[in-house]
Amino acid sequence: MNSQTLTPLSATATSADRVPFIRLDAAFPELFVEIMEVVERVGRDAAFTLGPEVAEFEEQFAAECGTEYAIGVSSGTAALALVLRAMGIGPGDEVIVPTYTFIATAEAVSTVGATPVLVDVDPDTACVTAAIVEAALTERTRAVIPVHLFGRTVDMDPILDLCRPRGIKVVEDACQAHSARYRGRPVGSIGDAGCFSFYPTKNLGGWGDGGALVTNDAELERDVRLLRTHGESPRHNHQLTAGTDRLDALQAAILSVKLRHLGDWNQARRDAAARLREGLAGSTVVLPAEPAEGEDHVYHLFVVRSADRDALRDHLDAEGVSSAIHYPTPVHLQPCYAGLGLGPGSLPVAERLASENCSLPVFPAIEDWHIAETVAAVKSFGNGSDDR
């Protein structure tokens, strides 16, 4: 996608400056001006719900994802729940979900009354595999939700080869992997449907909540459009009981502006990740695995691992480098899923990853000194610079 190169607003480095975990749109002054122009346009038109802004963004996003349809909705969580309901999945059905993910993946299954079957993940990629899915299949399995976690693509073809002959739906959770490609195909276009979040910190983020579902299935597209707005079609005629999960016109207008820059921003993330890898080679942390041939990583997050994760984060903080944890507690150990009976030790790979992961700064506006200071801080950990 063609885009105008944006120059980030430089933060003059001093010894007192911290390395931020993320910098959002205000880091690009030209982008900020352009966004404010569309905010004013939407305000003057007073067309805040659905309408031409949403329709235009849906067309653009479908093209970006290589699908026939895109339906804008209120969040990535809503996209997941709406597509499951549109597929007729509900009480008595099982949906296989990796436990190492944001809780929304499983939460959407629970929302429609189905049972999330939580499974472990691959220790190198932190993603689900076909072998893991196959071991969890039962007669009640209706769908699988592979998660393109942290921006890394799942190895999708073996999962599709497993599921399609059995009539099992495959819904891609691509909420962290906008425009990543798997064997030349954009994520979201590979399974029966793909779900995206436009939360502000995502690779493509709005100025509030938002999401989308993409698909090539005309019946699925029709049903999700009904479900997102009270089952209404035509006006004042409600074909089914639903709710309201619309994408706001303001968010759609902002996302249309930002979509033009997504390719450049993803490449900036890849470039920053490559520099972090180079700088951190030989350090005490475990680096994220390189994508396999035909796979991709758009680095929504750059997640390293350390057996002394908490001490590492304390050290980074003392050195002026911000960090985060994604995610400290796997879904199967969350209090709300205690009823599934999966206690500590039941899904050991995810539990170990959750106890060791540390997300380092990576974002399109990252500067040379951010990377240099992050590398220096990580490499000094465990080399006599702390009090452990």
Buried (B, 14 or more C-beta within 10 A) or exposed (E): EEEEEBEBEEBEBEEEEBBBBBBBBEBBEEBBEBBEEBBEEBEEEEBEEBEEBBEBBBEBBBEBBBBEBBBBBBBBBBBBBBBBBBBEBEEEBBBBBBBBBBBBBBBBBBBBEBBBBBBBBBEEBBBBBBEBBEEBBEEEBBBBBBBBBBBBBBBBBBBBEBBEEEEBBBBBBBBBBBBBBBEEBBBBBBBBBBBBBBBBEBBBBBBBBBBBBBBBBEEBBBBBBBBBBBBBEEEEEEBEEBBEBBBBBBBBBBBBBBBBBBBBBBEBBBBBBEBBBEBBEEBBBBBBBEBEEEBBBBBBBBBBBBEBBEBBBBBBEEBBBBBBBBBEBBBBBBEEBEEBEBEEEBBEBBBBBBBBBBBBBBBBBBBEBBBBBBBEBBBBBBEEBBEE
